[in-house]
């Protein structure tokens, strides 16, 4: 007998959204996550209207709306001088940290009787006409009727299936990212600094916290190679771009680099195993579409799996999911690549303001 109807690998926004939707439909579901505990990193920080609507259907949108910010003020500077302020439409979406979204989803899932199984790493997959056997690093095995790989851009699920992840990427980081405190800096606006040398830095106040998400062009060493992210490097970039000597950055709780990567899985279904979110597609962060596309994948996959489990023809809804979401992913990849090029060109053009919304 199967241990569960659907096993989900990955407890990010995609996997948790899928789990909530399935549990609400009465489907038996388990969620495994190779990390030992939840993170508290801002990461993807914008919910679009479509994602909020999905969360409303799941019954967990209100806590996010209460904490998040709508109608964000973008304050742009050039060579340290304030240029202008613009405000995003209040109905355009919600600014909120990814860890807060995941926390709300976990709370909703726990209310439905399901808890994430942390420290459970997927290492093997076998399947037949009746179900899937997922092998774990600790030697355990979970039997399920279906497996959903929602385990990110470096998806173990996709790798175990041997599904090609086609596209292009760059080895050098295009951006350094982190969560920092900046005492004394106005938290009522999203600060966006650009310089005549082509540099740039963004500091976005994260709602419900005292931190900012920092995004910046990486520093380079004497050989022209990008330096890894660090609090010290962040401060030097800030001093060069913002020119506010009284502001000192503190408490870098998340440090990361981002590389341009535009890739899509050639297929997102292999028998009883399906992919969603970054496991199926990755793309430039311009426009804040990555996490939101994964949430929409999850909603669509939840409907497809519920139909497959309930109906006599399991293949039809699952094939339809693959066709629909591959088409959507292709469109998102093209859209975000174009947006990213516009942002890069704007940063390089002296004196030109840009209204960027980077995820």
Secondary structure as UniProt FT lines:
FT   STRAND          4..9
FT   HELIX           13..24
FT   TURN            25..26
FT   STRAND          29..33
FT   STRAND          46..48
FT   HELIX           49..58
FT   HELIX           61..67
FT   STRAND          73..78
FT   TURN            79..80
FT   STRAND          81..87
FT   TURN            90..91
FT   STRAND          93..95
FT   HELIX           98..111
FT   TURN            112..113
FT   STRAND          117..118
FT   STRAND          122..127
FT   STRAND          132..136
FT   TURN            137..138
FT   STRAND          141..149
FT   TURN            153..154
FT   HELIX           156..161
FT   STRAND          165..169
FT   STRAND          175..181
FT   TURN            183..184
FT   TURN            187..188
FT   STRAND          190..194
FT   TURN            196..197
FT   STRAND          200..205
FT   TURN            207..208
FT   STRAND          212..216
FT   TURN            222..223
FT   HELIX           231..242
FT   TURN            245..246
FT   STRAND          250..258
FT   STRAND          261..265
FT   STRAND          269..270
FT   TURN            271..272
FT   STRAND          273..275
FT   HELIX           277..279
FT   STRAND          281..282
FT   HELIX           290..310
FT   HELIX           314..348
FT   TURN            350..351
//
